[in-house]
Amino acid sequence: MSDFQKYKAKRMRNHSEFWENYEERAETFQIGILLKQARKEAGRTQEQIANELKTTKSVISRMENHAKDIRLSTLEKFAKAVGRRIQVVLV
């Protein structure tokens, strides 16, 4: 089972209402998962990223957990802070 599948199973048990209309929000949700994964792989805390982006830990938490309406420039800054870059693909 992937990390995402484990996370989804846990969230479904604790917050079933969260999964209403999930398919419509799946891509946005997955962005948050990718951000969190990249941060952890870089060995950085939310607080460290927040300091680098000149914001608060709660903003970083919202990005990772809700990932809604994040500016591309903010995603680029986050990616740089974890040693990554953003690649946009239209399919």
C-alpha positions in Angstrom: 0.0 0.0 0.0 1.4 3.4 -1.0 1.9 6.3 1.5 -1.0 8.0 -0.2 -3.3 5.0 0.2 -2.4 4.7 3.8 -3.0 8.3 4.4 -6.3 8.2 2.6 -7.5 5.1 4.6 -6.6 6.9 7.9 -8.4 10.1 6.9 -11.5 8.1 5.7 -11.7 6.5 9.1 -11.4 9.7 11.0 -13.0 12.3 8.6 -15.5 10.6 6.2 -17.0 14.0 5.3 -13.6 15.0 3.9 -13.9 12.4 1.2 -17.2 13.7 -0.2 -16.6 14.9 -3.8 -13.1 13.6 -3.5 -12.6 12.8 -7.2 -13.3 16.5 -8.0 -10.6 17.6 -5.6 -8.1 14.7 -6.1 -5.5 16.6 -8.1 -5.4 19.5 -5.6 -5.2 17.1 -2.7 -2.3 15.2 -4.3 -0.3 18.5 -4.7 -0.4 18.8 -0.9 0.8 15.3 -0.5 3.6 15.9 -2.9 4.6 19.1 -1.0 4.7 17.2 2.3 6.6 14.3 0.9 9.2 16.6 -0.7 9.6 18.5 2.5 10.1 15.3 4.6 12.5 13.9 2.0 14.6 17.1 2.3 14.6 16.7 6.0 13.0 20.0 6.6 10.3 21.0 9.1 7.2 23.1 8.4 8.7 25.8 10.6 12.0 25.8 8.6 10.1 26.1 5.3 7.9 28.8 6.7 10.9 30.9 7.8 12.5 30.6 4.4 9.2 31.6 2.7 8.7 34.4 5.3 5.3 33.0 6.4 4.0 31.0 9.3 4.0 27.3 10.0 0.2 27.2 9.8 0.3 28.5 6.2 2.7 25.6 5.3 0.4 23.2 7.0 -2.6 24.4 5.0 -0.6 24.1 1.8 0.2 20.5 2.7 -3.2 19.6 3.9 -5.6 21.5 1.7 -3.4 22.8 -1.2 -6.2 25.0 -2.6 -5.5 28.2 -4.5 -1.8 28.2 -4.1 0.0 30.6 -6.3 2.5 29.2 -8.8 5.2 31.6 -7.4 4.6 30.1 -3.9 4.9 26.6 -5.2 8.2 27.6 -6.8 9.5 29.0 -3.6 8.4 25.9 -1.7 10.1 23.7 -4.2 13.3 25.7 -4.1 13.3 25.5 -0.2 13.3 21.7 -0.5 15.8 21.5 -3.3 13.3 20.8 -6.0 11.7 22.6 -8.9 8.1 22.8 -10.3 7.2 21.3 -13.6 3.8 22.1 -15.1 2.4 19.8 -17.7 -0.9 20.3 -19.5 -2.6 17.0 -20.5 
